[in-house]
Amino acid sequence: MHATIDAPTAFSVNLCDFPELPANIRLDAESRYAKALERAFGGSEAVEQAYGVYCYAADGDESDASPEDKAQALRWVKAVELARQAGFRDLSEGEGAYFEVRLG
């Protein structure tokens, strides 16, 4: 079961490739991950923007990215690591498990 985080959030988080978990524990992990991203960027809209910049920088030609975009992409990478730690808190990390962020 994968859930969209709180109603005002403009993105969803799914815990993927993790062994079976009770729904409430999975939702708690996904919520911790989402909240850590929101704290890092100052809200769900800023998370959406940062993720979009990261995807653009990762998929595009690096020479096309502005210095601000490169800094924002690096900030995303750091924020995702902190969010991963928060999400997996109280869980044993399942080998190959990860959190997926989806916009909209």
One Martini backbone bead per residue (centre of mass of N, CA, C, O) as a GRO file, in nm:
protein
  104
    1MET     BB    1   0.095   0.037   0.025
    2HIS     BB    2   0.035   0.362  -0.104
    3ALA     BB    3   0.071   0.709  -0.008
    4THR     BB    4  -0.047   1.012   0.031
    5ILE     BB    5   0.037   1.284   0.168
    6ASP     BB    6  -0.093   1.512   0.298
    7ALA     BB    7  -0.309   1.719   0.138
    8PRO     BB    8  -0.112   1.983   0.090
    9THR     BB    9   0.062   1.802  -0.059
   10ALA     BB   10   0.239   1.800  -0.390
   11PHE     BB   11   0.343   1.514  -0.300
   12SER     BB   12   0.475   1.183  -0.315
   13VAL     BB   13   0.546   0.884  -0.112
   14ASN     BB   14   0.734   0.579  -0.167
   15LEU     BB   15   0.791   0.261  -0.050
   16CYS     BB   16   1.035   0.053  -0.197
   17ASP     BB   17   1.140  -0.268  -0.180
   18PHE     BB   18   0.993  -0.364   0.083
   19PRO     BB   19   0.907  -0.550   0.300
   20GLU     BB   20   0.657  -0.632   0.462
   21LEU     BB   21   0.419  -0.400   0.603
   22PRO     BB   22   0.245  -0.231   0.790
   23ALA     BB   23   0.069   0.036   0.698
   24ASN     BB   24   0.143   0.230   0.936
   25ILE     BB   25   0.453   0.203   0.905
   26ARG     BB   26   0.476   0.296   0.612
   27LEU     BB   27   0.340   0.573   0.650
   28ASP     BB   28   0.541   0.680   0.856
   29ALA     BB   29   0.790   0.668   0.674
   30GLU     BB   30   0.678   0.849   0.447
   31SER     BB   31   0.624   1.094   0.631
   32ARG     BB   32   0.912   1.144   0.731
   33TYR     BB   33   1.030   1.198   0.454
   34ALA     BB   34   0.849   1.435   0.370
   35LYS     BB   35   0.909   1.620   0.616
   36ALA     BB   36   1.212   1.646   0.564
   37LEU     BB   37   1.182   1.790   0.294
   38GLU     BB   38   1.012   2.028   0.394
   39ARG     BB   39   1.226   2.135   0.591
   40ALA     BB   40   1.458   2.178   0.381
   41PHE     BB   41   1.255   2.376   0.182
   42GLY     BB   42   0.976   2.505   0.315
   43GLY     BB   43   0.788   2.302   0.159
   44SER     BB   44   0.609   2.153  -0.094
   45GLU     BB   45   0.664   2.355  -0.325
   46ALA     BB   46   0.976   2.350  -0.289
   47VAL     BB   47   1.006   2.053  -0.348
   48GLU     BB   48   0.903   2.057  -0.634
   49GLN     BB   49   1.112   2.253  -0.744
   50ALA     BB   50   1.369   2.098  -0.665
   51TYR     BB   51   1.302   1.840  -0.821
   52GLY     BB   52   1.286   1.970  -1.100
   53VAL     BB   53   1.578   2.071  -1.104
   54TYR     BB   54   1.713   1.802  -1.063
   55CYS     BB   55   1.600   1.658  -1.314
   56TYR     BB   56   1.714   1.856  -1.517
   57ALA     BB   57   2.013   1.824  -1.435
   58ALA     BB   58   2.024   1.508  -1.472
   59ASP     BB   59   1.904   1.504  -1.785
   60GLY     BB   60   2.085   1.720  -1.876
   61ASP     BB   61   2.300   1.950  -1.971
   62GLU     BB   62   2.521   2.090  -1.761
   63SER     BB   63   2.573   2.355  -1.932
   64ASP     BB   64   2.262   2.454  -1.901
   65ALA     BB   65   2.308   2.501  -1.610
   66SER     BB   66   2.288   2.690  -1.356
   67PRO     BB   67   2.430   2.767  -1.063
   68GLU     BB   68   2.158   2.749  -0.911
   69ASP     BB   69   2.075   2.469  -1.012
   70LYS     BB   70   2.321   2.317  -0.905
   71ALA     BB   71   2.272   2.390  -0.608
   72GLN     BB   72   1.986   2.268  -0.591
   73ALA     BB   73   2.067   1.978  -0.664
   74LEU     BB   74   2.258   1.940  -0.425
   75ARG     BB   75   2.047   1.993  -0.209
   76TRP     BB   76   1.872   1.751  -0.280
   77VAL     BB   77   2.073   1.527  -0.219
   78LYS     BB   78   2.103   1.599   0.082
   79ALA     BB   79   1.799   1.585   0.161
   80VAL     BB   80   1.753   1.288   0.082
   81GLU     BB   81   1.941   1.166   0.290
   82LEU     BB   82   1.792   1.272   0.539
   83ALA     BB   83   1.519   1.146   0.463
   84ARG     BB   84   1.610   0.854   0.461
   85GLN     BB   85   1.686   0.842   0.756
   86ALA     BB   86   1.404   0.911   0.860
   87GLY     BB   87   1.241   0.685   0.718
   88PHE     BB   88   1.430   0.440   0.845
   89ARG     BB   89   1.353   0.490   1.107
   90ASP     BB   90   1.281   0.197   1.286
   91LEU     BB   91   1.415   0.046   1.048
   92SER     BB   92   1.518  -0.191   0.853
   93GLU     BB   93   1.709  -0.197   0.591
   94GLY     BB   94   1.623  -0.282   0.294
   95GLU     BB   95   1.747  -0.430   0.041
   96GLY     BB   96   1.684  -0.188  -0.209
   97ALA     BB   97   1.543   0.021  -0.066
   98TYR     BB   98   1.313   0.301  -0.139
   99PHE     BB   99   1.233   0.635  -0.214
  100GLU     BB  100   0.957   0.782  -0.384
  101VAL     BB  101   0.906   1.067  -0.587
  102ARG     BB  102   0.599   1.248  -0.660
  103LEU     BB  103   0.430   1.454  -0.860
  104GLY     BB  104   0.089   1.563  -0.795
   0.00000   0.00000   0.00000
